[in-house]
Amino acid sequence: MGTRKLNGKLNVISKNLMKYRAEKGISQADLCKKLALLGIPLYTNDIYKIEHNKRTVKDYELYAFAKVLNVKIEDLLSGITEEFDL
């Protein structure tokens, strides 16, 4: 069984993750370090893949991104109805 996609995409937060990370001035490497402190081991390559829609996002990773970036989960999910015809 292959990986499920929505409108050809592996996740719905790619653009917002990149946007909020850039707004906060956090590099991909720094994001990985902050996530590691929460017990979420991701590499810069994982962040790149998520931001460029080449990797799915687990629910606990979504929660950790919101916590580290100090945004609501809803902020990371905003705009998906337009992009994904929901």
N, C-alpha and C positions, 0 to 999 in steps of 0.2 A: 504494500500500500504506500502510495506516495504522500508527500507533504501536502496538506490542505492549504489552499490559497483563497483569498478574497479579492476578486477583481485582479488576479495575477500577482498579488502582493502577499508577503509572508507575515507582515505585522501592520498594525494601524497607527503606531506611534512614531514612526521613523522621522518624519519632518518635525514633529513637535519636540522629540527628544533632542534633535540637533539644534533646534531653535532655542530651547531653554538652556541647554548646555552652553551655547555660545553667548546668550544673554548674561549668564552668570560668570562668564570668563573661565570656565572649567574645561581643561583639555581632556581628551579621551583618556590619557594616562592618569590624570588626577581623578577622573570619575571612577576609574577602576580601583584606585587606592581607597576612595571613600566607600565604594561598594564592598571592598574586602573587609573593611572595618565592621560592616554589618553581616559579614559571613557569606557574602555573595561573590564568589571568585569568577570574575570576567576579565578577559584580556582586551587590549586596545583593538585587536582584530575583531573581537566579538562586538564591541561598540560600533566599529566601522560597519560591520555586516548588518547590524540592527538599523543604523541610520541610513543605510543604502538598500534596505529592504531585501536583504539576502539571508536573514535569520529570523526565526520566530522569537517571541518574547514570552517567557513564562510568567505566570501571575505574580509570583514572589519577586521577580525582577522588576515588573511594573511598579509594585509597591516600593521597592528599594529606590528606583529611579526617582519617584515622586518625593520620597523622604530626603534623599541626598540633594536634589535640586530645589527642595523647599517649595514644591508646587503640589497642587491637588492632582489626583489620578485623573479627574475629569479634564484638567488642563492638558494632560498628555494625550487624552482621547478626543480633544476638541477638533471639530472640522471633519470628522470621519463620515458624517452623514452625506456631505457633499461629494467627498472623494470616492466613497464606496457605494453610492446609490442605495443607502439604507432608509 
